[in-house]
Amino acid sequence: MLEALREFIRSDSIEVALANPVLLSTEWHDQLRKADRTSEVDSALRKLKRVADLVRERAWALGVGPLDAIFEQVQEGRVTQAHGVVMAAAPDLTWRLSASYVARMSAVAENMAHTGKWKDGVLLARLMLHAVEARRTLLEFEQESMEFTATVCWINVVTRAVWEVPDPHLFHDAVARGEKLAYVIDDPRGASDPATVLHLLGTLYLDPYTANRSNAQPYQVQHAAWMNRFRVATAGGTNSNKSKLAMPEPAEALRKAADYLERAARHRSGEALGRSRKAQLQALVWQRILGLSPGYDEFERIAGEAIQVLDAPEVQGLRTEVLNMRAWFRGKEGSAKDDEADPVLLRQAQMLLGKPVQGSLRGVPAELQLSQYTQTALAILKWAPQQAFELWTRAQVLGRQQAAEARTQFFLQGLLLLHQAYAPHQVSSATGSLQAAFKRLATSDDDDFTRAAKLLSLAYHSAQSDEEEQAIEIVEAASLASEEFKRTYPELLKEARAALLLGAAVNRYNVREFEEASSLYMQSAMAFLDCESPTRAMDAVERVVDIARRESPRALYWFIKDMGVVAPRLEGSSPGVPEHLQRLYRETLGLLMRPGELKLIVFIMFLEMVKGTTFAHALLEGGPRDWLASKEAREMEAQIAGLTKESVAQPDVSPTKLDFEWILTSYVSSQEQAGGSTPAERLRNARIAFEGALGEAQRSRVTQRRWITTEDTVQQVLGPKSALLAMYVGQLPDGDAANFLLLLTQDDFYSAQAKLAGFNVNLMSFGDGEQRISLSPFALSIAGLHRSIQEDPLTRNVSAKAATQLLTAQENLLGGGLKEKLHGLRAAGKEHLYIWPHGPFHFAPVHLFGPEDAPLAEEWNVTYLSSLNLLDPARSWKVPLAEFMAIGLDFPDENARGLPSLIDAEAEALDVTRVMNAPRALTGAALNKQAVLEALQGHRRVHIATHGDLPVSTPCFQSLYLSPDPAGDVLYAYEIQRLELKGVDLVTLSACETALGRFDIGDNLRGFPASLLMAGVSTIIGTMWPVESRCARYFFVCLYGAVRDGATKGDAFRKAQIQTRRQFPQYRDWGAFYLSGAIA
């Protein structure tokens, strides 16, 4: 601390004080004055007091203090959360804390939690809590105050977090900390007391169980949907399903809430007492809704006490809420009085309407401001509906700032108020009455704005007569009636449409029209996504699956038809959603494969939906070039460039112990971040964060497919000589895994199920410290197969172990009679077989499956598809380009990059250049990033022979080295996505493992091949594992010789494979080559 003070005196810099908040502690100032009364210290302390006052008056600049600096590192992905906690608890940080700093960070964390950024709030509050607890063993001054502040913040933040996702771990941790604090801590400054903690514990049990609930829908339905959020959020997790912790049942939670709040109220007075009593009334109201029997007299006593103490202008919203609850409770008890309008409430409404929203309640938190507007609007609705709606309209600026669920409830409330304010003629349930009312309004003398309001009111009211489907058209008419109305109330129009679609779906379901209901549920899911409400969208999707499960498998058509657009938007809403969707897909496939249910078009649509929707869209529309050009992307690139330089200077001394092949065949995930204590770890973490942001940008671009794949379009592009084998790893009704197979030709199709006895489809998880990977059980088998094939086979063409594995793979993965069917197709003249794999089988060398002397590639020309959209004829862009360019770079022994020697790459480039009669090759000193990018954009065919790197946790940083010098150019996969490569027909890659990338759980390809294909390249040929350079040189010379002589890409690949097999018969040589994309 004294060293920090000396630094402040030397620099006279406010930044030093902000980076060391302990310098702003008045208690420490008092101690120091007693120990050192020099004028220099006195002067410094006076300056520090002015800084402390400035901090209290203004917001702390996030990022300059010790904890918020760590928070930003975690948030940006440079260090993991677990390592951030370790950093926060380190002694060299904890001594720098002060009570004022902890209070300010608490306010920041709580504000995050209350404005929709609850995950960030939890992170900052957790860092602060661990730092304060670690400080306990070092320093005593201000410690109790800091612990009290940090714990109060934690309970507040967890309350909002659990409100969003009911995580029992967070909930019970907050309860335990609060219980301890309520009994043993009293803030020495008197700013807080145990009653505050008791109140917060009450709201912890209350708010998550009541917030955004409506008594218009059964409570249990709403509660089940809320509880489902945790299941979705933790889908695929390793611990969540094993934990015995659970959230309390609603009745228990509400009783606990009322008890805590009663205890808090006994020790409070004034406004604080009123807040506790108001919350207690909420608990009693919801007990009444649940069918419990809170005492009427007790309710009246509590309400009377709350009304009496809530008399300050800034808490009139709370007072109004109490009045509303009392009126509701009296109505339920049969004691309601038909009172006249409360003149106080009417005056309050006039006051709120007479001032701007931001100025009418200056200094009052946004939530309380919003409450005052909405509660006043509800209170006067019966007597002044127009005024009530005007109040709500004024509050839109506040409502839009709320978190997702609170925002939804705000706009649904707006629809209710709109209807009361603009209610048109009473609509009966008689047939045609809605249309008659619509016609009257459409031709009325109202101005456009009023007509639009009345039309929307009429449409929303239609739910009373089950006429929602007709009302959807009226919402559209309201949108067209007035541009001003559409501009003022866009959310009301969206919410009304979504609610009406959902209501229409329910109506259809109730009359057992299940297909129509399913179509409407899927439309409502898309509408809810437009309302930024993924939770309601997921609920609508699951209802369709439930219809298929219980009532009609034909509902699956609508599920499959629309999920290609819905799924990518859902996947980004929560970390567990992609795995949850995969579970739905597996169940869907089991239903789809019921005898008599399978239709070819539906199966093709299903496979398209579950196998890489985001990647498929990018193949037609291009990658996220807009995001890559954004300020966010450029800043992340600059940060990564700096970390790259640091990591070169300080190499990683503790690389991951996880097997490379395991990571390769696992699903891409941010869980692969680890630590952050070294530059190498921070670099990997920053790259993983960039990978995640790039994937999210790509998902956000998905709208709809341009190429509608039907059996006709697919069979047409297959032609007379080709067959397509599609795979999907799913689950049979008995729980065993199975490889669901579809074999499609121009004029026929065949489906089969290869049961994989003893396997299930649940993900496995492995870890090395913080780093974790999630992978399919089959990934381990495929990783083992890769290793076995690359072993020295001695006197054989493949090792004995690999031979056994390849034969077993054929029997297991190509079972169900498929092997015999393939023989029959080959005998009938089919020659070429597309493999469209799934999950870890993208890395399976299917062309090598079978007996050692008769692999699949013996009979078939086998190529691969990472998406069916690679067959889209529209991808054959005609762009005038030069014919060919070869690129090659040698790496001498003991090169500066530390890579294995590569001495044939330049000779290989020159060889294929001569074969193609091209004017020149790009080699040696002429090679740099700009030249390579120009070569890619300027030629129909490009061959690249150089060293490559696959940083397996960050496939968008898969790279080609363009110089042996560590400071030389490197071309990363994501940089390719900035290019326009439409018209590039073929790119061949002779670098190690260049055909590989990685896949996410949605089966979207990542890495160098993905980037080339998304940029517009038609076909890629590379290798599945490292290949001996002489073999690679021979293969590509043969390939380009056939291309020069007029062979199609597919035929040229086949000829090169056969010729290479003769010269290099070992599987690890000729079997490594891999074609992905079109073959024509």
N, C-alpha and C positions, 0 to 999 in steps of 0.2 A: 504493500500500500504506500509506504514512504517513497519507494522508487517511482511509483506512478505519480505521486505528488511532485517529486523532483522533476520528472519529465514534463509535468504540466507547468511548473515554474519556469523551466528552461524554454519551453516552446510557446507558452502563453496561448495555447490552442484549445478551442472548444472541442475539437475532435478527440483530443486526449481524454478529456473529461467524459465524453460520451462513450468512448471505448472502454473506460474504467468507471462504471457507475458508482463504485464505492466512494469515489471522490465527492459524490453529491449527497452523501449520507450526513445529515445534521448531527446525528448521534456520534459519528466518528469525528466530526468537526469539534464537538464539545470535548471529547477525549483528547484530541490532539492539542487543543488550546491549553489544557491543563498541563500537558507534557512539554509543549514548546510554544513560548510566547514571543518568538522573534517577529520583527516587523515583516520580514519576507513571508513567513507562514501566515501571519494575519492578513496580509494583502492577498495572498493566494486564496485563503478561505473566503474572503469577501467576494472575490471573483467567482469562486465555485458556488457560493450561495445565489449569485445572480443567474448563473447557468441553471441551477436547480429550479429557481423560480420560473425561468424561461421554459424549461421542460414541462413543468406542471401546467403552465398556461397554454402551451402548444403541443401538438402531437409529436411524439418521438419519431425521428427519422429512421424508419425500419431498415436495418442492415448495418448500422454503425456500432451497435452495442455487441457485447460478447455472445449473448444467447441468440439474438436475432441474426447475427452473422452465421452461426451454425445452422439456424433454421433455414436460411436461404441456401446454404450448401446442400442440405437434405432435399429441399424443395426442388432445386435445380438438378438433383440426381448425382452430384459430385461425391457425396458420401451417403451411406445407407442410414436408415432411421436408427438402427441398433448402434451403429458406430457414432452417430450424432449424440445419442444418450451418453455413451462413454466419454465423448468430448465434453459434454455439458457438465459431467460429474467430476472432471479433472480438477485437481487443486489449483492449477494455474488459472482456471476460469472462476471457480466458485468464490475466491477471495475478492473478486472484482464486483460482486453483486452489491446492491443496496436496496433498501426497502422501497424507495421511490421508483427505482428501475423495475423491480419486480411488480409493483403496482401498475406501472405503465405497460409492461408486457402482458399482464393479466387483462388489461383493458383491450389490448390489441387482439389477444387470443379470443376473448369473448365476442368482440366485434366480428371477427372472422366467422365464428360459429353461428352468429345470429344473422349473417348476410349470405348464407348459402355456402360458405367455405369451411364447413365444420371439420373436414379432414385436416385442413391446415391449422384450424384452432386446436384440435386434439394434439397435433404434432408439437406446436409451440408450447402448449400447456404441459405436455409430458416432459419436454426438455427442461422447462422451468422447474417442474416438480422435482426432477432428479437432481438438478443443480442445487436447489435449496436444501434438499435432504443431505446431499454430500457435504454441504457447507457446515452442517451441524457439528462435525468433529473438528472443525478448524477455528471457527469464530463464534462468539456469543452475541455481540451487539446486533440488534435488530433481527435476530434469528427467529424469535417467536412471531414477530410481525410478518416476516417473509413467509414463514410456513403457513400462517393463517391465510394470507393473501393468495398464495399458490394453491392451497387446498380449496378455498372458495372458488377460485377460477376453474380448477379441475372439475368440481361438481357442476358448475354452470355449463362448462363446455361439454361435459359428458351428457348432461341432460339434453342438450340440443343434438348431440351425435346419436344418442339412443332414440330420440324422437325420429330421426331419419332412418336408422338401421338398428334394430333391437339387439345389440351385442351384449350378451350377459356378462362377458368378461369385463368390459368397461363399466357396466352398471354396478356390479357387485364390488369392484375395486373402489368406485366413487362412494358407495354406501359405507364400506369399511373405513375409508379415510375420514368421511364425514362423522361417523359415529364416534371415532376416536377423538376427533377435534372438538366435537360438541361438548364432551365431558371434561377434557383435560386442558384446553387452551382458552385463554382469555387475552385478547389483543391488548398489550400494555398501553397502547396509545388511546384506547377507548373508541377506535374507529369502527370496530366490529365486536361482536360478542357471540357466545354460543347460540343465542336465539337466531342469529343470521344463518348459522349452519343448519339448525333445526328446520328453518323455513326452506332452505335450499334442498334438504333431504325430502321435505314434503313435495316440493315441485319436481324433484327427480322421480318420485313415485307417481306424480300426477300428470305432468305435461306429456310424456311420451305416450301415455294411455288415452289421452283426450284431445291432444292437439290435432287440428284438422279433421276431427271426426264430425259426423253429422247425424242427428237423430232421424234424418230422412231415410237412412239405410240401416239395416240391422247391424248392431254393434259388432256381433261376432264375425260377420263378413268382413267388416273393416279391420277388425283385429287380426283375422287370419291373413289378410293381405299384407298388413304391417309385419307380422311375424315372418312371412315368406321372404321379406327383403333380406333378412339375415341368411336364410338358406341360399338365396341367389347370390348374395355378396360373397359368401364363403364357399361357393361351389368349387370343388377341386382342392380345397384346403386340406392340410394334413392334420390339424388339431381340432377344428371346429366340430366335427362330427363325433369325436371321441369324448369331448368334455361333458361332465355331468352338470355343469352350471346351466341354469335356465332362468329366463325372465319370470317374475312372479305372475300368477294368474291375475286377470283384471280386477276381480272383486277384492283379492288380497292387497293388490297395489293401491286401490282407492281407499281401503280402510287404513293402510299404513300412511298414506298421504294425509288423510284427515287427522290421524293421531299426531304426526309430526307437526302439522300446522297448528293444531290446538296447543301443543306444548310450546311452540314458538310464540304464539299470540299471548300466552300468559306472561311472557317476559318482554313484551314490546308495547309501544305506545305510539300515538300519532299516526302518521302516514304508514310507517312500518307495520303497525298493528293492522291498519286497513288492508294492506297488501296480503298479509297472512290470512285475514278473515275472508277476503275475496277469493283467494286460492282454495281455502277450506270449503267455501260455498260451491266452487266448481266440483270439488271431490264429491260433495253430497248430491249435487245435481246428477252427476254421472252414475253415482250409486243408484239413484232413483231410475235412471234410464235402463240400468242393468237389472232392474226388478228387485233391488234391495229396498229396505224401508228405513231411510234416515228419518229421525223425528221431526215433525213439522214445527213444533215449538222451538226446538233447538235451532232449526234453520232460520226461523224468524228472529231469534235472539242474535245470531251471528250476523245476519243481514243488517239488522238495525244498528249494531255496533259498527259495522263497516261503513254504512252510509254516514254515520255521525262523524267519523274521523277522516273520511275522504272528502274534504271540503276545499282543498287548495285547487286553484285553477288548472295547474298542470296535471292533476290526477282526476279530472272530471270524466275522462274516458273510463277509468276504473269504477268510479261511482255509478256511471250509467250502466256499466256491465252488471254491477250488483243489482241495480233496479230491474234490469231485464231478467236476471236469473230469479229474482224474487217473484216477478210477475209470472214467469213460466212455472215455478214451483207451486204458486198459489193456484194456477189453472189446473195443474195435475191433481192437486188436493181438493179441488172443487171450492176454493175460497177466493177465486178471482173477482175483482170488482171492476165494473165498467167505468173506470175513471175517465175524466176529461184529460185532454193533453196537459202535460206538466209544463207550466209557463217557463220554469227554469230551463228545461230541456230545449224549448223553442228559442229562448234567448241565446242559449249556448250554440244552437245551430246557426242563428243569425251571426253571432260573433265569428264562428269558424268560416262562414261563407264570406264574411266581409274582409278577410285578410288572406294574403298568399299563404299557401301551405307551409313553406319554409319559414315564414315570419310569424305565423300565428302562435306557434308553440316553440319558440326559440330555446334551445338548450335541452329540450325533452327528447329522449331517444326515439328513433324512427318507429319502433314497434309500438311505443305508447302513443305517439302521435296518430298512428294508423288506428289504434284501438279507440281513441277518442272520436275520430271521424266515423268509424264504422258502427261503434256502439251507439253514438248519438243518432246516426241514420236509422238504425233498427228501432231505437226508442221512439222516434217521432213518425215512423213509417205509417202507422195506422191513421194519423191525423194529417200528415203533410207528406204524402208519397213523392211528389215532385221535388220538394226540398230535400228529402232523404236521398233520392237518387243524385241530386246535384252535389250533396256532401260526398257521396261515394265517388262521383266523378272527380271531384277535387283531390281525393285521396289516391287516385291512380298513380301519381308520381311516387307515393310511398309504397303502394302495393306491388309495384313492379320491382322494388328493391328487395322484396322478401325472398326467402328460400323457396325452392320449387313447390313443396306441398302447401305452404302458407300462401304462396302466390295463387295457386289453383283455387284454394278456398275463397280467397278474396274475389276472384273473378266470377266464381259460381254465386257468391253473395250478390255481386253486381247484377247478374241475370235475374235474381229474385227481385231486387229493388227496381230494376228496369220494368219488369212485368207489372209491378204495383203502380209505377208511375205512368206507364203508357198502356195499361190494360185496354185492349179493344173490346168490341162487343163480346159478350159471353159466348164461348164456344161450347156447344153441346157435343155429345158423343154420337149424334145422328150422322149417318153416312152423308158425306158431301158438305157438312157444315164448315169444315176447315177451309175447303176450297172456296165456299161461298164468302166466308169472312175475308179470305185472301183477295178475292176479286173486288170486294167492297173497298178494302184498304188501297189496293193498287190504283183505283180510280177516284180516290177521295180528294178533297180539296186541300189536304194538309200540305205543308211545305215538305221538301224532299227529306230534310233531316228528321222531322216528326214521323213521316211515313216510314222511313227506315227503322226508326225506333219501335213503332207499332208493329211492323212486320216481324222484327226479331222477337218482340214480346209474344206475338201470336204464335210464332214457331216454337218458342220454348214452352209455352203453355200447352202445346199439343200433347205433351207427355201425359196430361190428365185424361186424355181420351184415346191414348195408344195410337196416335196418328203420326208418329215420328218420321216415318219414311216420306210422307207428303211434305212434312215440315222442313225437311232438309232442303228442298227446292226453295222454300220461302226464305230460308237463311241466305241462300244465294241471291234471291231477289232483294233482300234487305241490303246486302253488300253492294248491289248495283244501283240501288235507289239514291244513295247520297255518298259522294266522295268524302264529304266532311265527316259524316257519321263513321264511315269505314276507317278514316284516318284517326278519329278520336277514340273509337272502341274496337280496335283490331282483335284484341284478346277475347272480347265478348263474342264476336262472330266465330272465332275458332273454337271457343269452349262450347258454344251452343251447338255447333255442327258435331263436335266430338260426342257430346252428351246425347244428342238425338240419334246418332249412328249406334251408340251403345244401347239406347232404349229400343231402337228398331230391331236390333239383334235379339234382345230379350223377348220382344213381342213374337218374333218368328220362332224362337226356341219354345216359347210357351204353347204355340200351336203345332209343335213338332215338325216344323219346316227347317230341318237341321242344316241343309246345304245353304239355304238363304241366310240363316242365322250366322253360319260360319263366315260367309262372304262379308256380312255387315260387321261382325266382330273384327275381322282383319282390317276393314276400312276404318273402324274406330281406332284400332291400334295405330294406324298411320296418322289419324287425326290427333290422337293424344301426343304423338311425337311432335307434331306441329305445335302443340301447346306446351312443349318442353316438359312433358310428364311421362318419362319412361316407365315409371312404376305402373301407371294405369295401362300403358301400352302392353307391358308384359302380362298383366292380368288378363287383358282381352285375348292375347295370343294363347295363353294357357287354357282359356275357356274353349277355344277351338279344338285343342288337343283333347280336352276332356270330352267334348262332344264325339270326337272320333273314337275315343276309348269306350264310352258308355252307350252311345246312341247310333252313330252312323259313320263308318270308315270313310264314306264319301266326303265327309267334311275335310279330309286331308287335302283334297284338291285345292281348296281355297287357302289353306295353311301354306301349302307348297308354292302356290302361285304368287303370293305376296311377300313371303318371308325374305326373298332375295333383296327386297328394298328395305324391309323392316329391320332385319337382323343387323346389318352394319351400323345402323343408327342406335340400336339397343346395346351393341357390344361395347361402345365407349362410355356407357352410362355408369357402369360399376365394374370393379375388377373381376367379380365372380360370374358376370353375365355370360361371357363366351362359353364357359364350361357348362353352365346351366342350360344354355341353348343346345349344346351338344347332347346333353342328356335327353332333352325333348326330341331331338332328331333321332336318337337311337330308338326311343320308344315309338316314334312315328314310323320308322322303317319296319319295326316289328308288326305294327298294324297294317302297313301297306302290303306286306308280304303274305297276308292271310290268303288262303286258297280262294281263288275266284276274284280277288280284289285287285290284283296287279294289272295295271294298264301301262303300256310302254311309255306313252307320253308323260304320264304322271311320274314314272320311275326316273325318266330323264330329267324332268323338272326338279325332282327331289335331289338327284345327284348334283345338279347345278347349284341348288340352294345351299347344300351342306358342304360343298367342296370349293371353297375359295371364291365367294361372291365378290369380295372387295378387289381381289386380284383380277378376276374375270372382267369386272367393270373397267379397270385400268387398262386392260389389253385393248379396249375399244376407244377409251377416252383419254388415255395417257396418264402419267403419274401426277402427283400433286405439285406441279411446277410453281403454282402461285405461292404455296407455303414455302417451297425451297427458295423463292425469291424474297421472302418476307424478312422483316427486321429480326423477328424471333429466331428464324433459322440461321441468319447470318451471325447473330450474337452467339448462338450455341456453337457454330463452326469456329468462331474466333476463340471461344473458351477452350474448345477441344484442341485447336492448334497450339495454344499455350501449354496445355497439359501434355501434349505430345512431346514438345521440347523438353519439358521437365522430366518426363518418364524416360527419355533417351539418356539424360544425364544421371538418373537414378533408376536403374533397371529393377524390375519386380523380383525380389528375392524369395517370395513365397507364392508361386503360381498355384492356381487351383489344382486340387487333387482329383477333381472329377474327370472321368474318362472323356477324351475328345469325342469319340464316337457316340457316347451316351448323350452328351450335350447336343451334338449334331442332330441326332434323331429325336430329341425332346422338342417340346413346343417353346417357341420364343416367349420370354416372359421377363418382366422387370424384376422378378425374384432373383435373377442371376446377378444382380448388384451385390457387392460385398465390400464391407469396410469403407475405406476412404482415408486410411492413415498414410498411404504412400502415393506418389504421383501416378504410378501405374494403376492402382486401384481407382483413383479419382478419374483417370482417363477412361477406364472401362465403364465406370458408372455414368460418366457424362455421355459416352457413346450410347449406352443403353437408354438413357433418357432421350437422346436424339432419335434413336430407333423408335421409341414409343410415340414421340410427337409426330414423326413421319407417318407411322401407321395410323394414328388418329386423323391426320390430315387426309390420308387416302380414304379412310372410312367415310369421312364427312362428305366426300364427293359422290358417293353412290346415289344414283337416282333410279334409273331404270335401264334395262338392257335394250340395245338397238337390234341385236340379232336374237330373234325369238327361236329358240331351239325346239323343234318338234321332231317326231320320228322322220318326217319327210325331209326336213332340212339336213339333219344329221346323216341320214342314209344317202342323201344325194351327194354330200361331200365325200363320203367314204368311197364311192365308186365301186366298180365290179371286182376289184382285186384286194380290197382292204377289209379288215374287221376291226372292231373297237371292243376292247375288254375293259370295263369300268369296275372298280372295286370300292367297297365301303365296309369298314369294320364296324359292325353293329352288335346287337344283343338279341339272342333268341328268348322266347318266353320263359325257358327254364333257367335263364341267367347266364348261360354259357355264351362266350363270344363266337361270332361267326363272320366269315368274309362273304358279304353279299355281292354277288357277281352278276354283271349284265354283259352278255356277248351279243353284239349288234353287227349285222351286215347290211348290205344295200337292200336286201329283200326279206330279211328274217331277223328274229331276236330270240335269245335263250337266256333264262335267268336261273341262278343256282345259289345254294347256300352251302359254303364249306364250313362245317362246324369245327371250332377250335376247342376241343374238349379240354377242360382243366384251366382254361383262360377266362378272365372276365375283362370287361372294358374299362374298369375303374382306373384312374390315373395312379401311377406310382410316383413317389417323391424321394429324391436323394439330395443330400446337402453336404457342403464343405464349409463349416462355420455358418456364416450368414447366407452364403450363396446356396440357392436351391433350384432344382430343375424338376419339372413335371413331365412325365413321359408315359406313353402307352407300354403295357407289358411286352408288346411285340418289339418295341424299340431295342430292348436288350438283345433279342435274338438276331435282329438285323445288324446291330453293332458288332456282335460276335461273328456274324457271317462275313462282314467286311474284313475283319482281322484275319479270319481263316483263309480267305481267298488270297490275301496279300502275303501269306506265309510261303516260304520256299517249298515247292511241291516235290523236291528231290527228283526222282525219276518219273514222276507223273505229270500230268498237265494241271492238276489242282491237288491240294493237300487232301489226305484221306478224310480229315475232319470236315473240310469244306464240301467235299463230294457227298458225304452223308447229309450235311445240312441242306444242300441244294436239292437232293432227292426228296428229303422230308418236306421241304418247303413246297415242292410241286404237289406232293400228295395232300398236304394240309391246306395250302392256300388256294390251290387250283382244283379243289375237289368238287363234289356234287355232280360228277359226270362231265365236268368241263373239259378234262383232258381228252376224252373220247370225242367230244364235240369239235374240239380244235383239230384233231386228226381228220375228222370228216370234212371240215371246211378246207383243210389243206389239200385233201384228195380231190375236192371239187374245184380246185384252181385258185383259191385265195392264196396270196403270197405275203401280204403285209399286215402286221398286227400292231395297232396302237394300244398302248397300256396307259390307262388313266387311273393312277393309284390313289390311295388315301392315307393320310397320316404318315406314320413311319415307313410305310411301304413305298413312298416316293424315293427312298434310299435303297430299296431292295433291287438287286440286279435280276429282275424277273426273266430277262433273256437268257440267263444262265441256269434257270431252274430245270431240274430233270436229271437223268442219268449222266454220268461223266462223259460218255461217248455220244450222247444225244440230248444236248440241252435244247431249250426252246428255240434258240437262235440257229440250230441246225436246220430246222424246217422253215422258220419264219424270219422275215425281216422285221425285227422288233424295234419300235421307237416309242417315245414317251410323250405324254401330254400332262402339263400341270394345270390345264384348264381346257374345257371343251371349246371355249371361245378362240383358241388357237386355230381351230378349223374354219372359222368364219371367213368366207370368201372376201369380205370387205377389208380384211387385213392385208390383202395383196395389193398394196398401194403402188401405183405406177408413177414413179418419180425419176426424172432424168438424172442419172448418176454415172460416174466413171465405173468401170467394170470391177477392178480388183486392186487391193492393197494388202501386202503382207508386212507384218511388224515383228521384229525379232531382237532380242537382247540377251547377250551372253553374260554369265556371272563366273568370274575366274575362281580358282581355289582360294580359300581364305579371304573372301571379299569382305568389304567393310560392313555389310549388312549381316554377316554371319550366316548366310544362306548356303545350302549345298551348291557345289559347282554346277554350272549349266553351260556347256561349251558348244552345243549343237543348235541353239535357238536361232542364231543369225544365219547359220548355214541352212537351217530348215526354212526360214523365211525366204532366202534366195532361191532355194529349190522350188518351192511352190510358186514363186514369182515367175521362174522360167517356164514351169509347167503351164501356167495361165497366160503366158506371153504378155505379161504386164510390163510396163516400162521401167519400174523401179520398185525397190523395197525400202522400208523405213527401218534402219538398223543403227546400232552403235550410238555415236555422238549426235546423230540427227534426231534421236528419239527424245521427246519431251511431251508433257501433258497436252499442250496446245496442238502439237502435230498429230497426236493420237486422236484427239477429239475431232480434228478436221478430217482425218482419214475415215473415221466412223461415219461422219455426216456426209462424206463425199463419194462413197463407193458402195456398190451393190453387194459386194462380198469382201469380207475382211478377215484375215487370219492373224492371230496374235500368239506369239511364242515367247514367253518370259516367265519369270517366277511370279507366283501369286500368293496371296495370304488370305486365309479364312479365319478371322477372329470370331470364333464360333458363337460367342454370346452376342455379337453385334453384326449380323449379316449385311446390314447396309454399309458397313465399312469393309466388306470383302474387297480385296484390292489387287491391282496389277502393279508390280514394281517397274518403273520406267527408267531406273538408274541403279547401279550397284552402290552408289553413294547414299548413306543414310539421310543426307540432306537433300537428295534428289527428289524428283517428282514421283508421286504415287497417285494412281487413278482409283478413286473409291466408287463403289457400286452406286451409292445415292447420287453421285455427280452425273451419272449417265441419265438419270431421270430428268435432268434439266434439258436434255437434248431432244430434238425431233428427228427420229431415225426411221420414219415411214419411208418405205422404198428400199431399205437395207434388207436384202433377201437372205443372207447367210453370214453369221459370225462364227468362226471356229476358234476355239480356245485351247491352246496347248500347254497352259499352265496347270499346276497340280490341282486336282479336285475342283476344276472350274465349273463342272456341270452341277455342282452342289450349291445349295443355299441353305435356308432353313424354312420351316413352315410354322405358322402360328396355329393355335387350336382350332381356328376357323378354316384351316387348310389353305391359307394364302401364302404363296411363295414369297420369300424374301431373299435378297442377296444379288450377286452379279447377274445370274441368268434372268432373274425377275426384272431387274432394272432394264436390261437390254430388250426384253420382250415388251415391257410396258412402254418403252420409248418408241416401239414400232418394229423392231427386228422380227422377221418372219420365223427364222429357224436358228437354233444354236446347236453346235456340236462341241462337246467337251469330254471330260473324263470324270469317272466316279471316284477314283482314288489315284494316288501318284503313279505315273507310268514312266518306265525307262525311256530315256530321250531318243534312243535309236528306233524304238518301236513307234513312238509318237511321230517321228519324222517320216518313217515309212508309211504309216497310216494316212497322214495328210497329203503326202505326195500322190498316193493311190486315189484318195478322195478327189483331189482337184484335177487329176488326170481324167477321171470319169466325168466330172463336171465340164471340163473343157470339151470333151467329146460329145456333149449333148445330153448326158444322163440327168434325170431329175435328182433332186437332193436325196430322196429316199433310196433310189437305185444306186447312186454314187456311194452312199453310206454303206449299203449292203455289199457292193463290190469291194470297197476298201476293207470292210470287216472280214470278208472271206479271204482276201489276199493276205491280210495281216495275220490271220489265224494260221495260215500255212507257214509263214515265216516265223511267227512268234506264238506257238501253240498253247502256251500256258495261259490259263484263265486270267491271271493277274495282268497280263499284257493286252491281248486282243479284246478281252471281256470288259475292259474299263471304259471303252468309248460309248458315247451316249448321245442320241439325237433327241432334241425336244422341239416340237413345233410342227410346221407344215412340211410335207415331203415332196410336194410338186415342184 
